[in-house]
């Protein structure tokens, strides 16, 4: 089973909590025999760096320029 982790960035930089979430997502996915997938919405510096913390795949939607809007994020992730 794959685990998808939303990673928050602030002004293009990942918060510490994003790296921690990916790490724990990786541990959970590993225990379930799956993969950890990191989801990045908006500008982000070096999203591939999430692989260091255990993301086997990074989905980066870079062209989203709006602020956090739950309806827009729900549409993107469905």
DSSP file (Angstrom, degrees, kcal/mol; ACC not computed):
  #  RESIDUE AA STRUCTURE BP1 BP2  ACC     N-H-->O    O-->H-N    N-H-->O    O-->H-N    TCO  KAPPA ALPHA  PHI   PSI    X-CA   Y-CA   Z-CA
    1    1 A X              0   0    0      0, 0.0     2,-0.2     0, 0.0    33,-0.2   0.000 360.0 360.0 360.0 131.1    0.0    0.0    0.0
    2    2 A X        -     0   0    0     32,-0.2     2,-0.5    31,-0.1    34,-0.2  -0.600 360.0-146.6 -86.0 148.3    1.4    3.4   -0.9
    3    3 A X  E     -a   36   0A   0     32,-2.8    34,-3.4    -2,-0.2     2,-0.5  -0.967   6.8-153.8-114.4 127.9    1.3    6.3    1.4
    4    4 A X  E     -a   37   0A   0     -2,-0.5     2,-0.5    32,-0.2    34,-0.2  -0.901  10.1-167.0-104.1 128.1    0.8    9.9    0.0
    5    5 A X  E     -a   38   0A   0     32,-3.0    34,-3.0    -2,-0.5     2,-0.4  -0.962  14.4-141.9-118.1 122.0    2.2   12.7    2.2
    6    6 A X  E     -a   39   0A   0     -2,-0.5     2,-0.6    32,-0.2    34,-0.2  -0.701  18.9-156.0 -78.9 128.7    1.3   16.4    1.5
    7    7 A X  E     -a   40   0A   0     32,-2.8    34,-0.5    -2,-0.4     2,-0.3  -0.933   4.7-145.9-113.1 119.7    4.4   18.5    2.0
    8    8 A X        -     0   0    0     -2,-0.6     7,-1.5    32,-0.1     2,-0.4  -0.614  13.3-168.9 -86.4 138.2    3.9   22.1    2.9
    9    9 A X  E     -C   14   0B   0     -2,-0.3     2,-0.5    32,-0.3     5,-0.3  -0.962  11.4-150.2-125.0 147.8    6.2   24.8    1.7
   10   10 A X  E >  S-C   13   0B   0      3,-3.3     3,-1.6    -2,-0.4    -2,-0.0  -0.967  82.5 -19.1-119.3 115.7    6.4   28.4    2.8
   11   11 A X  T 3  S-     0   0    0     -2,-0.5    -1,-0.2     1,-0.3    33,-0.1   0.877 130.9 -49.6  52.9  41.4    7.7   30.9    0.2
   12   12 A X  T 3  S+     0   0    0     31,-0.5    33,-3.7     1,-0.2     2,-0.4   0.415 118.6 106.5  84.3  -2.0    9.2   28.0   -1.7
   13   13 A X  E <   -C   10   0B   0     -3,-1.6    -3,-3.3    31,-0.2    -1,-0.2  -0.919  69.6-120.8-114.7 136.6   11.0   26.4    1.3
   14   14 A X  E     -C    9   0B   0     -2,-0.4    -5,-0.2    31,-0.3     2,-0.2  -0.482  24.6-128.1 -73.1 141.1    9.9   23.3    3.0
   15   15 A X    >>  -     0   0    0     -7,-1.5     3,-1.1    -2,-0.2     4,-1.1  -0.503  24.9-110.9 -80.6 158.3    9.1   23.5    6.7
   16   16 A X  H 3> S+     0   0    0      1,-0.3     4,-2.0     2,-0.2     3,-0.3   0.860 117.9  62.3 -57.0 -36.7   10.8   21.0    9.1
   17   17 A X  H 3> S+     0   0    0      1,-0.2     4,-2.6     2,-0.2    -1,-0.3   0.805  96.1  59.6 -62.1 -29.7    7.4   19.3    9.6
   18   18 A X  H <> S+     0   0    0     -3,-1.1     4,-2.1   -10,-0.2    -1,-0.2   0.924 106.8  45.6 -65.0 -43.6    7.3   18.4    5.9
   19   19 A X  H  X S+     0   0    0     -4,-1.1     4,-2.1    -3,-0.3    -2,-0.2   0.887 113.5  49.7 -66.5 -38.6   10.5   16.4    6.2
   20   20 A X  H  X S+     0   0    0     -4,-2.0     4,-2.6     2,-0.2     5,-0.2   0.907 109.8  51.1 -66.0 -41.5    9.3   14.7    9.4
   21   21 A X  H  X S+     0   0    0     -4,-2.6     4,-2.4     1,-0.2    -2,-0.2   0.903 110.5  48.6 -63.2 -41.2    6.0   13.8    7.7
   22   22 A X  H  X S+     0   0    0     -4,-2.1     4,-2.5     2,-0.2    -1,-0.2   0.913 110.9  51.4 -64.7 -41.7    7.8   12.2    4.7
   23   23 A X  H  X S+     0   0    0     -4,-2.1     4,-2.2     2,-0.2    -2,-0.2   0.944 114.0  42.1 -61.1 -48.3   10.1   10.3    7.1
   24   24 A X  H  X S+     0   0    0     -4,-2.6     4,-2.3     1,-0.2    -1,-0.2   0.847 112.7  54.6 -69.8 -32.5    7.1    8.9    9.1
   25   25 A X  H  X S+     0   0    0     -4,-2.4     4,-2.7    -5,-0.2    -1,-0.2   0.898 108.1  50.2 -62.7 -40.3    5.2    8.3    5.9
   26   26 A X  H  X S+     0   0    0     -4,-2.5     4,-2.7    27,-0.3    -2,-0.2   0.925 110.3  49.1 -62.8 -45.5    8.2    6.3    4.6
   27   27 A X  H  X S+     0   0    0     -4,-2.2     4,-1.9     2,-0.2    -2,-0.2   0.902 113.6  46.8 -61.9 -41.1    8.3    4.2    7.8
   28   28 A X  H  X S+     0   0    0     -4,-2.3     4,-1.2     2,-0.2    -2,-0.2   0.930 113.5  47.5 -66.5 -46.1    4.6    3.5    7.6
   29   29 A X  H  X>S+     0   0    0     -4,-2.7     5,-3.4     1,-0.2     4,-0.5   0.893 110.2  53.6 -62.0 -39.7    4.7    2.6    3.9
   30   30 A X  H ><5S+     0   0    0     -4,-2.7     3,-1.0     1,-0.2    -1,-0.2   0.906 107.0  50.7 -62.2 -42.3    7.7    0.3    4.6
   31   31 A X  H 3<5S+     0   0    0     -4,-1.9    -1,-0.2     1,-0.2    -2,-0.2   0.764 113.2  46.8 -68.5 -23.3    5.8   -1.5    7.3
   32   32 A X  H 3<5S-     0   0    0     -4,-1.2    -1,-0.2    -3,-0.3    -2,-0.2   0.425 117.7-112.1 -95.7  -1.0    2.9   -2.0    4.9
   33   33 A X  T <<5S+     0   0    0     -3,-1.0    -3,-0.2    -4,-0.5     2,-0.1   0.773  81.4 102.7  77.7  26.7    5.2   -3.1    2.0
   34   34 A X      < -     0   0    0     -5,-3.4     2,-0.3   -33,-0.2   -32,-0.2  -0.377  68.1 -91.4-123.8-158.7    4.5   -0.1   -0.1
   35   35 A X        -     0   0    0     -2,-0.1   -32,-2.8    -3,-0.1     2,-0.5  -0.842  23.6-125.1-122.2 156.1    6.0    3.2   -1.1
   36   36 A X  E     -a    3   0A   0     18,-0.4    20,-2.4    -2,-0.3    21,-1.2  -0.905  24.3-166.9-102.4 124.9    5.9    6.8    0.2
   37   37 A X  E     -ab   4  57A   0    -34,-3.4   -32,-3.0    -2,-0.5     2,-0.4  -0.957   8.1-149.7-114.6 125.4    4.8    9.4   -2.3
   38   38 A X  E     -ab   5  58A   0     19,-2.7    21,-3.1    -2,-0.5     2,-0.5  -0.804   5.6-154.6 -96.6 134.2    5.3   13.1   -1.5
   39   39 A X  E     -ab   6  59A   0    -34,-3.0   -32,-2.8    -2,-0.4     2,-0.5  -0.941  11.4-175.6-110.1 123.2    2.9   15.7   -3.0
   40   40 A X  E     -ab   7  60A   0     19,-3.1    21,-3.1    -2,-0.5     2,-0.5  -0.980   3.5-169.1-120.9 124.6    4.1   19.2   -3.4
   41   41 A X  E     - b   0  61A   0    -34,-0.5   -32,-0.3    -2,-0.5    21,-0.2  -0.967  55.2  -1.4-117.0 124.9    1.8   22.0   -4.6
   42   42 A X  S    S-     0   0    0     19,-3.2    23,-0.1    -2,-0.5    21,-0.1  -0.387 109.5 -14.4  95.1-174.1    3.2   25.3   -5.6
   43   43 A X        +     0   0    0     21,-0.3   -31,-0.5    -2,-0.1     2,-0.3  -0.342  66.2 166.6 -64.7 139.3    6.7   26.7   -5.7
   44   44 A X    >   -     0   0    0    -33,-0.1     3,-0.5    -4,-0.1     2,-0.5  -0.946  35.4-122.9-156.7 133.7    9.3   24.7   -3.8
   45   45 A X  T 3  S-     0   0    0    -33,-3.7   -31,-0.3    -2,-0.3     4,-0.1  -0.666  89.1 -16.4 -77.0 125.2   13.1   24.6   -3.7
   46   46 A X  T >   -     0   0    0     -2,-0.5     3,-2.0     1,-0.1    -1,-0.2   0.901  65.3-178.9  50.3  61.9   14.5   21.2   -4.6
   47   47 A X  G X  S+     0   0    0     -3,-0.5     3,-1.8     1,-0.3     4,-0.2   0.785  77.9  70.5 -60.9 -24.4   11.5   19.0   -4.2
   48   48 A X  G >  S+     0   0    0      1,-0.3     3,-1.7     2,-0.2     4,-0.3   0.702  79.0  78.1 -65.5 -16.5   13.7   16.0   -5.0
   49   49 A X  G X  S+     0   0    0     -3,-2.0     3,-1.3     1,-0.3     4,-0.5   0.692  75.4  76.1 -64.2 -17.1   15.4   16.5   -1.7
   50   50 A X  G X >S+     0   0    0     -3,-1.8     5,-1.8     1,-0.3     3,-0.9   0.737  79.8  71.5 -66.0 -20.8   12.4   14.8   -0.1
   51   51 A X  G X 5S+     0   0    0     -3,-1.7     3,-1.1     1,-0.2    -1,-0.3   0.802  86.6  63.7 -63.1 -29.3   13.9   11.5   -1.4
   52   52 A X  G < 5S+     0   0    0     -3,-1.3    -1,-0.2    -4,-0.3    -2,-0.2   0.830 103.6  48.2 -62.2 -31.2   16.5   11.8    1.3
   53   53 A X  G < 5S-     0   0    0     -3,-0.9   -27,-0.3    -4,-0.5    -1,-0.2   0.409 135.4 -81.8 -93.8   1.2   13.8   11.5    3.9
   54   54 A X  T < 5S+     0   0    0     -3,-1.1     2,-0.5     1,-0.3   -18,-0.4   0.421  77.5 142.4 120.5  -1.6   12.2    8.5    2.2
   55   55 A X      < -     0   0    0     -5,-1.8    -1,-0.3     1,-0.2   -18,-0.2  -0.599  27.7-170.2 -73.1 123.1    9.9    9.6   -0.6
   56   56 A X  S    S+     0   0    0    -20,-2.4     2,-0.3    -2,-0.5   -19,-0.2   0.682  76.9  22.0 -84.9 -18.1   10.3    7.1   -3.5
   57   57 A X  E     -b   37   0A   0    -21,-1.2   -19,-2.7    -7,-0.1     2,-0.5  -0.992  67.1-155.9-147.4 142.1    8.3    9.5   -5.8
   58   58 A X  E     -b   38   0A   0     -2,-0.3     2,-0.7   -21,-0.2   -19,-0.2  -0.983   2.7-161.8-121.6 123.1    7.6   13.2   -5.7
   59   59 A X  E     -b   39   0A   0    -21,-3.1   -19,-3.1    -2,-0.5     2,-0.6  -0.920  15.2-172.2-102.4 113.8    4.6   14.7   -7.5
   60   60 A X  E     -b   40   0A   0     -2,-0.7     2,-1.0   -21,-0.2   -19,-0.2  -0.928  16.5-170.9-115.4 115.4    5.3   18.4   -7.9
   61   61 A X  E >   +b   41   0A   0    -21,-3.1   -19,-3.2    -2,-0.6     3,-0.7  -0.804  18.9 167.1-102.0  89.1    2.5   20.6   -9.2
   62   62 A X  T 3   +     0   0    0     -2,-1.0    -1,-0.2     1,-0.2   -19,-0.1   0.719  59.2  67.9 -81.5 -23.7    4.6   23.7   -9.7
   63   63 A X  T 3   +     0   0    0     -3,-0.1     2,-0.6   -21,-0.1    -1,-0.2   0.356  69.6 109.1 -86.2   9.5    2.2   25.9  -11.7
   64   64 A X    <   +     0   0    0     -3,-0.7   -21,-0.3     1,-0.1    -3,-0.0  -0.760  36.4 169.7 -85.3 119.7   -0.3   26.4   -8.9
   65   65 A X        +     0   0    0     -2,-0.6    -1,-0.1   -23,-0.1    -2,-0.0   0.448  40.3 100.7-112.2  -2.3   -0.1   30.1   -7.8
   66   66 A X  S    S-     0   0    0      1,-0.1     3,-0.1     3,-0.0    -2,-0.0  -0.294  74.1-108.4 -77.2 166.9   -3.1   30.4   -5.6
   67   67 A X        -     0   0    0      1,-0.2     2,-0.5   -25,-0.0    -1,-0.1  -0.105  63.3 -53.0 -77.7-172.0   -3.0   30.4   -1.8
   68   68 A X        +     0   0    0      4,-0.1     2,-0.4     3,-0.0    -1,-0.2  -0.542  64.4 166.1 -69.9 118.6   -4.3   27.5    0.2
   69   69 A X     >  -     0   0    0     -2,-0.5     4,-2.6     1,-0.1     3,-0.3  -0.968  29.7-149.3-132.9 115.9   -7.9   26.8   -1.0
   70   70 A X  H  > S+     0   0    0     -2,-0.4     4,-2.4     1,-0.2     5,-0.2   0.855  96.7  52.6 -57.8 -38.4   -9.3   23.5    0.2
   71   71 A X  H  > S+     0   0    0      2,-0.2     4,-1.9     1,-0.2    -1,-0.2   0.915 111.5  46.1 -64.7 -42.3  -11.6   23.1   -2.9
   72   72 A X  H  > S+     0   0    0     -3,-0.3     4,-2.2     2,-0.2    -2,-0.2   0.915 113.6  48.5 -66.2 -42.9   -8.7   23.7   -5.3
   73   73 A X  H  X S+     0   0    0     -4,-2.6     4,-2.2     1,-0.2    -2,-0.2   0.887 110.2  52.3 -65.3 -38.4   -6.4   21.3   -3.4
   74   74 A X  H  X S+     0   0    0     -4,-2.4     4,-0.9    -5,-0.3    -1,-0.2   0.893 110.3  48.2 -64.1 -39.2   -9.2   18.7   -3.3
   75   75 A X  H  < S+     0   0    0     -4,-1.9     3,-0.4     1,-0.2    -2,-0.2   0.893 111.2  50.8 -68.0 -39.6   -9.6   19.0   -7.1
   76   76 A X  H  < S+     0   0    0     -4,-2.2    -2,-0.2     1,-0.2    -1,-0.2   0.900 113.8  44.1 -64.3 -41.2   -5.8   18.7   -7.7
   77   77 A X  H  <        0   0    0     -4,-2.2    -1,-0.2     1,-0.2    -2,-0.2   0.564 360.0 360.0 -86.5  -8.0   -5.5   15.6   -5.6
   78   78 A X     <        0   0    0     -4,-0.9    -1,-0.2    -3,-0.4    -2,-0.1   0.493 360.0 360.0 -92.4 360.0   -8.5   13.7   -6.9
